[in-house]
Amino acid sequence: MKRYPSLGQRFTAAVEEAAARALAFPLSGSPSRSNTRRVFVKGFRFSVVYRTEPDGIVILAVAHHSRRPFYWSSRTRAR
């Protein structure tokens, strides 16, 4: 098994960068299920799933592109 000591830090930074893009440009994310949007996490097979709100965004999930698709959709019902 190969070890990647800085992988966790790179993943965290990439997720934070994707979230910052979503916050700066909330309508630029791809429309998704249940009135949500998603932005890709650069370098990883994940997306930040969020909903736009009048005063910003609400992040619902950091979701893998192929594992358990839409597992987060129950989170859209709560407001």
Backbone as CSV, one residue per row, in Angstrom:
resi,resn,N_x,N_y,N_z,CA_x,CA_y,CA_z,C_x,C_y,C_z
1,MET,0.836,-1.176,0.000,0.000,0.000,0.000,0.885,1.245,0.000
2,LYS,0.616,2.142,-0.911,1.364,3.392,-0.968,0.804,4.361,0.065
3,ARG,1.645,5.196,0.566,1.219,6.202,1.532,1.442,7.584,0.936
4,TYR,0.486,8.443,1.154,0.547,9.817,0.668,0.379,10.737,1.868
5,PRO,1.489,11.118,2.505,1.395,11.856,3.766,0.666,13.192,3.671
6,SER,0.698,13.852,2.546,0.049,15.160,2.467,-1.315,15.105,1.785
7,LEU,-1.831,13.925,1.506,-3.096,13.797,0.791,-4.250,14.436,1.551
8,GLY,-4.324,14.231,2.840,-5.394,14.826,3.638,-5.369,16.338,3.597
9,GLN,-4.184,16.906,3.664,-4.059,18.363,3.597,-4.452,18.880,2.226
10,ARG,-4.051,18.166,1.169,-4.422,18.573,-0.194,-5.929,18.481,-0.391
11,PHE,-6.541,17.410,0.134,-7.987,17.251,0.007,-8.712,18.381,0.740
12,THR,-8.304,18.659,1.959,-8.923,19.735,2.738,-8.811,21.068,2.011
13,ALA,-7.635,21.375,1.492,-7.430,22.633,0.770,-8.300,22.690,-0.485
14,ALA,-8.421,21.581,-1.204,-9.234,21.546,-2.423,-10.713,21.712,-2.109
15,VAL,-11.185,21.114,-1.019,-12.590,21.278,-0.615,-12.842,22.723,-0.196
16,GLU,-11.929,23.306,0.557,-12.081,24.702,0.978,-12.095,25.639,-0.225
17,GLU,-11.271,25.348,-1.222,-11.229,26.172,-2.436,-12.541,26.047,-3.204
18,ALA,-13.086,24.836,-3.311,-14.368,24.632,-4.001,-15.490,25.358,-3.269
19,ALA,-15.494,25.286,-1.952,-16.514,25.979,-1.159,-16.393,27.494,-1.337
20,ALA,-15.180,27.993,-1.398,-14.972,29.431,-1.603,-15.482,29.863,-2.981
21,ARG,-15.263,29.021,-4.002,-15.804,29.320,-5.337,-17.320,29.368,-5.306
22,ALA,-17.937,28.398,-4.611,-19.397,28.352,-4.516,-19.926,29.590,-3.798
23,LEU,-19.242,30.014,-2.766,-19.673,31.191,-2.016,-19.513,32.469,-2.848
24,ALA,-18.404,32.588,-3.572,-18.146,33.778,-4.376,-19.076,33.866,-5.590
25,PHE,-19.382,32.706,-6.188,-20.206,32.660,-7.391,-21.280,31.580,-7.230
26,PRO,-22.278,31.818,-6.390,-23.225,30.760,-6.017,-24.016,30.166,-7.179
27,LEU,-24.259,30.918,-8.225,-25.037,30.391,-9.343,-24.173,29.711,-10.398
28,SER,-22.873,29.661,-10.185,-21.988,29.048,-11.179,-21.911,27.529,-11.054
29,GLY,-22.330,26.980,-9.931,-22.311,25.536,-9.754,-23.340,24.868,-10.654
30,SER,-23.076,23.630,-11.013,-24.002,22.884,-11.865,-25.282,22.581,-11.097
31,PRO,-26.445,22.866,-11.705,-27.702,22.524,-11.031,-27.781,21.019,-10.788
32,SER,-28.326,20.656,-9.649,-28.440,19.257,-9.276,-29.828,19.012,-8.698
33,ARG,-29.997,17.883,-8.099,-31.270,17.436,-7.546,-31.734,18.316,-6.379
34,SER,-33.049,18.422,-6.230,-33.689,19.084,-5.076,-33.237,20.521,-4.864
35,ASN,-33.170,21.291,-5.959,-32.819,22.712,-5.875,-31.439,22.947,-5.267
36,THR,-30.508,22.075,-5.595,-29.132,22.237,-5.127,-28.219,22.484,-6.313
37,ARG,-26.989,22.799,-6.002,-25.945,22.976,-7.003,-24.716,22.244,-6.515
38,ARG,-23.771,22.012,-7.442,-22.533,21.343,-7.050,-21.359,21.930,-7.812
39,VAL,-20.241,22.019,-7.096,-18.973,22.421,-7.710,-17.985,21.288,-7.498
40,PHE,-17.142,21.079,-8.477,-16.163,20.002,-8.397,-14.995,20.383,-7.507
41,VAL,-14.489,19.403,-6.794,-13.289,19.562,-5.981,-12.116,19.208,-6.893
42,LYS,-11.303,20.194,-7.236,-10.217,19.985,-8.192,-9.221,18.940,-7.690
43,GLY,-8.925,17.974,-8.572,-7.944,16.956,-8.248,-8.501,15.734,-7.543
44,PHE,-9.798,15.733,-7.242,-10.428,14.627,-6.525,-11.781,14.321,-7.166
45,ARG,-12.280,13.134,-6.968,-13.569,12.738,-7.524,-14.695,13.041,-6.534
46,PHE,-14.732,14.277,-6.093,-15.735,14.746,-5.133,-16.324,16.066,-5.614
47,SER,-17.513,16.356,-5.123,-18.169,17.637,-5.355,-18.658,18.194,-4.034
48,VAL,-18.705,19.511,-3.953,-19.348,20.186,-2.831,-20.781,20.459,-3.282
49,VAL,-21.739,19.905,-2.556,-23.160,20.069,-2.875,-23.703,21.144,-1.943
50,TYR,-24.389,22.139,-2.526,-24.869,23.250,-1.711,-26.194,23.777,-2.238
51,ARG,-26.831,24.550,-1.397,-28.068,25.236,-1.768,-27.824,26.730,-1.564
52,THR,-28.320,27.533,-2.489,-28.183,28.980,-2.331,-29.270,29.488,-1.388
53,GLU,-28.911,30.459,-0.601,-29.805,31.112,0.345,-29.683,32.622,0.127
54,PRO,-30.637,33.416,0.590,-30.549,34.864,0.381,-29.264,35.496,0.922
55,ASP,-28.735,34.957,2.007,-27.535,35.557,2.603,-26.277,34.710,2.423
56,GLY,-26.279,33.770,1.482,-25.083,32.957,1.246,-25.434,31.584,0.699
57,ILE,-24.712,30.573,1.156,-24.966,29.199,0.734,-24.991,28.289,1.957
58,VAL,-25.627,27.139,1.799,-25.613,26.096,2.818,-25.002,24.867,2.165
59,ILE,-23.887,24.400,2.693,-23.240,23.204,2.153,-23.914,21.992,2.775
60,LEU,-24.397,21.108,1.905,-25.114,19.919,2.346,-24.227,18.690,2.400
61,ALA,-23.210,18.637,1.541,-22.372,17.432,1.498,-21.108,17.690,0.701
62,VAL,-20.121,16.882,0.997,-18.950,16.704,0.137,-19.090,15.277,-0.351
63,ALA,-19.547,15.129,-1.590,-19.987,13.832,-2.088,-19.048,13.275,-3.155
64,HIS,-18.751,11.987,-3.043,-17.963,11.279,-4.055,-18.800,11.164,-5.319
65,HIS,-18.146,11.189,-6.468,-18.874,11.171,-7.742,-19.589,9.860,-8.030
66,SER,-19.122,8.745,-7.490,-19.772,7.481,-7.847,-20.204,6.623,-6.662
67,ARG,-19.790,6.936,-5.475,-20.189,6.142,-4.301,-21.449,6.717,-3.674
68,ARG,-22.422,5.839,-3.476,-23.675,6.222,-2.831,-24.236,7.537,-3.385
69,PRO,-24.554,7.570,-4.669,-25.036,8.825,-5.254,-26.285,9.329,-4.548
70,PHE,-26.328,10.598,-4.332,-27.464,11.308,-3.733,-27.810,10.849,-2.322
71,TYR,-26.836,10.284,-1.592,-27.076,9.898,-0.195,-27.484,11.110,0.644
72,TRP,-27.110,12.271,0.196,-27.326,13.498,0.937,-28.708,14.104,0.686
73,SER,-29.479,13.555,-0.252,-30.723,14.216,-0.660,-31.743,14.374,0.474
74,SER,-31.690,13.527,1.494,-32.615,13.700,2.622,-32.310,14.995,3.386
75,ARG,-31.137,15.517,3.251,-30.756,16.759,3.945,-31.442,17.979,3.349
76,THR,-31.966,17.867,2.136,-32.588,19.018,1.487,-33.966,19.310,2.037
77,ARG,-34.567,18.367,2.724,-35.916,18.560,3.258,-35.938,19.474,4.472
78,ALA,-34.870,19.478,5.242,-34.806,20.327,6.448,-34.389,21.743,6.050
79,ARG,-35.058,22.704,6.567,-34.692,24.102,6.273,-34.514,24.865,7.535
